[in-house]
Amino acid sequence: MPSRTGRHFLQIPGPTNIPDRVQRAIAAPTIDHRGPEFAELTLRLLPCLEAVFGTSGPVVIYPASGTGAWEAALVNTLSQGDRVLCFETGHFATLWHRMALSLGLDVDLVPGDWRHGADPEALRLRLAADPRHTIKAVCVVHNETSTGVTSRVQELRRTLDEAGHPALLLVDTVSSLACIDYRHDEWGVDVTVAGSQKGLMLPPGLGFNAIGERALAAARTARLPKSFWDWQPVLDANEHGFFPHTPATNLLYGLDEALRMLREEGLPEVFARHARHAAATRTAVKEWGLEVLCLDAREYSGSLTAVLLPEAHDAEKVREVILDRFDMSLGAGLGRLAGRVFRIGHLGHLNDLTLAGALAGVQMGLQLAGVPVPSAGLDAALDVLRTG
Ligand SMILES: *Cc1c(COP(=O)(O)O)cnc(C)c1O
């Protein structure tokens, strides 16, 4: 490795850049997780965390990555052989679907082209074909991190309501929470799954479940085996500010600080900033003559943009050149998109000039890798940043 100066540009769609304030908070000495100081931290933090999910109900925190929080959502609400409906929006939806299968659930996958979100009309048809209400849960990835496509959760909810179908709605917001407008209570979501290392600006290591009333009721009769993931012992211990296991104390210090930063900026402003950065990025991509992978303007992601290269070019080579020359990491194409796309993360802790620097690196990297893109792309993005 050549020696590097300045900061590495971490522009993958998670893990994201950690603010210095959060980093410093995490560096504090670990305390007794059964002592009064810890209980105070938990009891202060939980209501602030709930506000970010847009819920007045409980949010369970696990010392786990987002994958663990996926499992918790399923095993707390479902029983062996229950029918579950998943939407193939991309790589992460596919992984959650596979997990549901491996847990012994009877899973239907609505096929997708990885360029659109979960289709409300497809949901309507599946529900219409299930008059006896055998489908117990619908799993949707809100922001598909492999494609940069954001599903319209409110419309999916409306479709369930119009069909009068009682299936639970389980939503993965790992890469949308604190980036893209999301409201657990108002949108009638039953379980919201999230993680620490994307919009929340923390290192990896915390997984979350926001739990609605219907999900809590379902948990009373759900029979899938669970122990560590069981919500109830966590909810019971949380009443007093504690956990039934050793919590990730230092990550909770970081979470406390990250939540403070989100409150200072204001959630609507956080969402607007992400939308603006996403718009500037798409403007550059279009001006470069390249394709944004997402095909429906209603579903453009505020968190990341996946850029589709013409067949003749290798997205992995572009990423390599950019890492080597400009010390910037971009997201790789995942699953069936490997080599075809690269992903620009614009979520979490960044500002206009971070994005401008990132887009400058992408433009120079494309040109060096032999993808003929005009330098007008960066200029067009700067115009959006200057005037927006
Ligand atoms: C990152 C991500 C996950 C996986 O979370 P891990 O923390 O890697 O286990 C799940 N879903 C989405 C949408 C993600 O972006």
The ligand as an SDF file (V2000), in Angstrom:
LIG
                    3D

 15 15  0  0  0  0  0  0  0  0999 V2000
  -26.5280   -3.7690    5.3930 C   0  0  0  0  0  0  0  0  0  0  0  0
  -27.9050   -4.3310    5.2100 C   0  0  0  0  0  0  0  0  0  0  0  0
  -28.3380   -5.5110    5.8350 C   0  0  0  0  0  0  0  0  0  0  0  0
  -27.4120   -6.4300    6.5390 C   0  0  0  0  0  0  0  0  0  0  0  0
  -27.0560   -5.9640    7.7420 O   0  0  0  0  0  0  0  0  0  0  0  0
  -25.7120   -6.5280    8.4210 P   0  0  0  0  0  0  0  0  0  0  0  0
  -25.5050   -5.4870    9.4520 O   0  0  0  0  0  0  0  0  0  0  0  0
  -24.6790   -6.5720    7.3490 O   0  0  0  0  0  0  0  0  0  0  0  0
  -26.0250   -7.8550    8.9810 O   0  0  0  0  0  0  0  0  0  0  0  0
  -29.6460   -5.8830    5.6850 C   0  0  0  0  0  0  0  0  0  0  0  0
  -30.5050   -5.1750    4.9410 N   0  0  0  0  0  0  0  0  0  0  0  0
  -30.1190   -4.0610    4.3160 C   0  0  0  0  0  0  0  0  0  0  0  0
  -31.1330   -3.3200    3.4910 C   0  0  0  0  0  0  0  0  0  0  0  0
  -28.8220   -3.6100    4.4230 C   0  0  0  0  0  0  0  0  0  0  0  0
  -28.4470   -2.4960    3.7760 O   0  0  0  0  0  0  0  0  0  0  0  0
  1  2  1  0
  2  3  1  0
  2 14  2  0
  3  4  1  0
  3 10  2  0
  4  5  1  0
  5  6  1  0
  6  7  2  0
  6  8  1  0
  6  9  1  0
 10 11  1  0
 11 12  2  0
 12 13  1  0
 12 14  1  0
 14 15  1  0
M  END
$$$$
